[in-house]
Amino acid sequence: MNTAIKSTYFRPHSRYVTALSFIPEKRIQPDKTISTAMIPTTFFLNNDKWHISFFVGIEQLGGAARVYQKVRDVHNIYFNLNNPSMNTELKFIVHQKLFSEEWSIRPLYENYTRHFKKYALFINEKYPFLDSLLDIDIDIANDQWLKWLQEQAIPTEQRHMNYATGKSFLKQTQVAGFLKCAYKYLGQMTDDRNEWDKDVWDARRLKQYGVDYEKSRSASYVHFERISNEHFKRQYKKYVKEKLIAGSNYTWGTAVNLLPCISRFLNFISDREPEWKTLRFLERSYIEQYIEVLNQRAAENPTKRIADPKKYVRRELTMIERFLTELQIREYEMAPQKNVKSLIFPYDKPAVVKKPYDHVDHVPDFVLEQVFTKIDCFDKSATPIIWIMYKTGLRICDVLS
């Protein structure tokens, strides 16, 4: 028996079959609202080859599928796992990702279909009797996956260049991370606990509590597993839950944007004080140390996300300060004992140089590309504006002014 296979009584196969038996087609109603019709189908379950032409007839995918079919050569997705249960599971992942709009037609057929082929070869060779990816020890299996990719001369890391600083950095390739991503996604989709109790929240499952989100601007998930300290994680989840339910200016997008910053800070504290269950004994010295870390990270600038080091440090400290202040105002168990004003000083946050009055921001190419993939969804009166954006690179507010 493969040492990576775990013993489990959980079998989510019936859930996969149910999902694959329907097409969740989105339809625009006369009043401009969007409804979802669940259309029965046997296509997904009965076919191990999904041709792009099938998606042409689906309302929300048809436009992208037609364009892709005309300009690209790869028109099929193949599901070649020998075990039917594993094949169905992979289909479930593709189905859910596609119809939740986390994946779009072009990257699915251009990139992911190649990952599926490698995944099938790996599973067929290493785990021929595996019924579900959830049955494996993912750490052991992922080590085997990376080793197997290297044996096939498939790169697991790729060097990227930050042209703003001239520095390069290594990043795991998409195919190298595929096994863990698939495992994590299946775990999320088959977790029947109350959404608030999970370490990954799905905005679509929190609508019943009045939580809404803008699909065009916000990610669907908030990943609390980034916080290593279980006590910190539990209390931060409570904080975010109460803020979301209260509404006001704290939106789902706010929760998504704040989590990376707050999780980095909490992990920093936890690394230095692993026994801490709260921030009660937080001192100025910890903040000073963290400011050094922020400055170092900003100076090294390993990604494009830190374009302006001063602005980055200021933004991080501002979010941390706001978080700690609200903990004290609401008298959370987690709140530091010392007043936040004595922990973070105004001069800790570097002044940001203002842009010249004649400086004009431009829309990045990748944003324009996203706009054009959805151009059929826009009102016809917006089409000229979009074309001007494309030709000039200007933002909408600049075009309209």
N, C-alpha and C positions, 0 to 999 in steps of 0.2 A: 504493500500500500504506500502510495506517495506520502511522505511526511508532511506535505503542505495541506493535505486534505483533512478537514475537521469532521467530527461526527456531529450531525445535526438532524433535527426532526422537522425543521422548517422547510416547507416546499411551496414557493410562491408561483409554481407553474400555472395554476388555474387563473391567477391574476393576470399573468402574461397573455394567456389565451383570450381572456375576456377583453383586454385592451386591444389586442390585435384583430378582434372581430368587428371593429368599428372604425369609420373615418370620422373624426371630429371636425366637420366642415364649418367654417365660420361664414356667416352670411350677414350682409348689411341690410338692415330693415329700412322701410320708407322714412322712418323718423330718425335715421342715421345711427341708431343703436346697433350693436353687433350681437347676434345670437349664435349659438353653436348647435348644429344638428348632428346627431349621432347616426351615421348612415351605416347599416350592416354591410359587411363585405367578407369574402373568403380569400381575397387576394393576398393579404399579408401572410396568412397561415399556410396557404397552399402553394405559394411560390417561393423558391429559394433564389430567384433572380428577379430583382425589381427594376423594370425598365422605366426610364424617365417619362415616357409617354403616359404612364398611369397617372402621374401627378398633374399633368396638364389639365385634367378634368376637375381638379379640386380647387374650389374658389380661392383660398388664400395662398395656394402654391402655384396655381396655373400660370400666372404671369412670369414668375422666375423660371419655371420649368420650360416654358416655351422659348424664352430667351436663351437659356442654357443649351437646350436641344439644338439650336441653330448654330451656336458658336463653339461648342465643345464636342470632343470625340468620345469621351467616356459616358456611356448612356445606361450602364447597368451596375447595380450593386449585387454582389454575390454573397450568399450565406452558405459556407462550405464546411461547417463543423459536422463531424461524423455523428455525434450524439444529437438526436433530435431535440432533446431538452435544452442543450446549450445553444442550438441554432435558434430556437424560439426565444431564448433569453436575449440573444444579441438582437434579434428582430425587435423585441420589446424596447430595448434601449434606443434603437434608431427611430422607432415609431414615436416614442415619448419625446425624444429630443427634437424631432422634426416638427411635430404638431404643437409643441409648447413654444416653438420659435426660438429655441436655444441654438439649434442648428438650422442653417438655410440650405437651399438646394445646391448651390455652387460648391461650398466647402465639403458638403456631404459626398457628392459624386467625385470631386476632384481629389480630395485629401483623405477623408475618412474611409472610403472604400478600400484604399490601399492598406490602411491600418487593420481593417477587418480581415483582409487576406492573410496578413502576418499573424494576427491573433488566432485565426482558425488553424493555421499550420502549427503554431505553438501548442495550442490546446490538444489538437489531434495527436501530437507527438508526446507531450509530457503528461497530459491528463485525459487519456481516451475514455475513462469511465466516470468522469466528473459530470454530475447532473446540474450543478449550479455554481457559478463563480462565487457565490456567498458561502460555499462549503469549504473554501480554501483558507489557509493562513496566508493572508495577503503579503506579509513581509517576506516570508520564505519564497512564495510564488513570484513576487516582484523581482527578487534577486535573480531567480532563474530566468525570468523574462528578459532582464537587462543583459544577462550573460548570453542568452540565446540570440538576442539581437546582434550582439557584438560578434558572435560566431558566424552570423550571416553577413557580416561586414556592413551592418546597418548602424549608422551613427546614433548614439544615445545622448550626445551633447553637441551643441552648436555654438560657435563663437559669434557674438553680436557686437556691433560697434555703436557706441553713443557718439554721434557726429557733433553734438554740442560741446563735448569735452575732449573728443579724440581718444577716449578710453574704450577698451573692449572688455567683454565679460562673457562667461560661459553660462549657457542656459540649457536645460534638458529639452530634447526634441519632443515634439508632440506625440510621436509614436512610442517613445520611451515611457511617457506618462500615461499611456492609454489604459493599461491594465488596472492601475490604481484608480484612475478616474472612473472606469466602468464599475469597479467594485464599490466605490463610494456612492456612485449614483444609484446602483441597485439597492444598496443599504438604505438610502434616503427614501426611495420609492416604495419600499416594502415595510417601512417602519410604521406601525399602526398606533404608536403612542400619540397622546395629545401633542399638537404641534409645539406648544409652549415648553413641553418637557424635553424636546429634542435639542441636539447641539447644532442642527442646521434647520433654519426656519424657511419655509416656502411661502412667499407672499400670497400665492393663490389659495393656500389653505387657511389663511388668516382673515379672509374676507368676511367670514361669519362674525368676526369680532370688530368689524368696522375698519379694518386695516386695508387701505388701498394703495396702489402704486402705479406710476406711469411707466408703461412698458417701453416707451421710447427712450426713457432716461435712466431707469433704475434696473439693477440686477434683480432676478427673481428670488435669490437666496441670500440669507445672512449666515455666515459660517462662524459659530461661536467656538468650534473646536480649535480655532487658532489660539485660544487662551489656554495655556498649559496648566495653570493652577485651578483645580476643581472648585475651590471655595470662591475664588475671584470670578470664575465663569458663572457659577450659580447666581451670585449677587449681581453681576452685570446683566445677565439675562432678565432678572427681576426688574432691574432699572429700565432696560429697553422696553420690556413688556408694558410697564406702567406708563411710560412715555408715549408709546404707540396707541394704547387704548385711550389715553387722555386726549390725544389728537394735538390740537393747537398747532405750533410751528414744527413739531417733531414728526416728520413723515417717514415712510419706508425708505425713501432715498437718503434721508438723514442717517438712519440706522446703518445703511450699507456703507455710506461714506465715512462714518465715524469709527466703525469697527476696526479697520486696519491700524489706525492711530492708537486707539485705546488698548487694543490687544498687544501692540508692541510695548507700550508703556507698562502694562500689567505684567507681561512676561519679563521685562527688564527688572522690575521689583522682585518678582518671584525667583529669578535666578540668583539674586543677592540675598533674599530672605525666604528660602523655601518653606519655612515653617509658618509663615504669616498666613492668617485666614482673612484678615482685613487690612486696610491701609491706616489703621488707627495710629500707628507709631511712625508714620511717614515724616521725615525730617527734610529740611532744606538741602542737606548734603546729598540726598538721593536725587533731587531735582538738578543740582549742579552737575552730578555725574551724568545724568541723562542728557543734559544740554550738550555735554562733551560728545556723547554718542551721536546725537542729532547732527552736530556740526561735522563730525567725522563722516557720517553717512552722506551728508549733503556734499562734502568736499570730494568724496570718492565718486559720488554720482553714478552708481552702476546701471541706472536705467533712465529712460527718457522722462519718467514721471517727476524727476527732480530737476526741472529746467532752471529754476532760480533758487539757489541754496538759501538765501536770506528769507525769501518768501516761504520756502518749505519749513524752515525752523520756526518761523513766526506762526504759521498755520498749525503745526503740530502742538506747540505750547499753548496756543489759544484754545484748541479743542480739549486738551488735557485740563487746562485751568477751568473751563466751563463745566466739564464733567465733575471735577473734584468739588467745585462750588455747589453744584446741584446736589451732590451727595450730602453735603453739610446742611444745606437748606432743608432738604427732605428728611434729615436725620436718619440716614441709612446706617445700618450696622457697619457697612464697609467704610464709612466716611473717616477721613483723617482727623485726629484730635486738634492739631494746630490749624489756625485760620489759613485759608488758601493764600491770602494776601501776604502772609509771612513765608509761604513756600515758593511762590512764583512772583517775581518782581516785574514791574513794567519794563525795566531795561533789559530783562532777559530776552525779550522779543526784538530781534533786529529790525531796524527801519527798512522799509521796502522802497526802492527807488521808483518814482512814478515814471510812466512812459511819456514821451514827448506828445504834445497835443495833436501833432500831425501823424502820429503812428496809427496804422490801421491793421487790425488783426485779420487774418485770413482763415478760411475754412480748410482744415487739413484734407488731403486727398482721400484718406480712408473714410472720412465722414461723407464726402461727396459721393463716394462709391456706394455707401449704404443708402443714401438718398435715392440714387438712381435705380437700385434694386427694388425700391418700393414706390417708384414714381407713378405707377398706375393707381396707387391708393390715394394719391393727392387729388384735390379738386382741380379741375381743368384750369381755373383762373390762376392757380399757383405755378403752373408749368413755365410761363415766361420768366418768373422770378427765379425758379430753379435753374433755368438755362443761363441766366445772367450770373448767378452764383458760380456755375460751372466754368463759364468763360473768363470770369474775372477773379474768382477765388474769394470774393467779398462775402461777408456775413449778411444774413437777411436784413438785419437792422440797417446796415450800410447801404444795401441795395434800395431799400424802401425810402431811405432819407436822400 
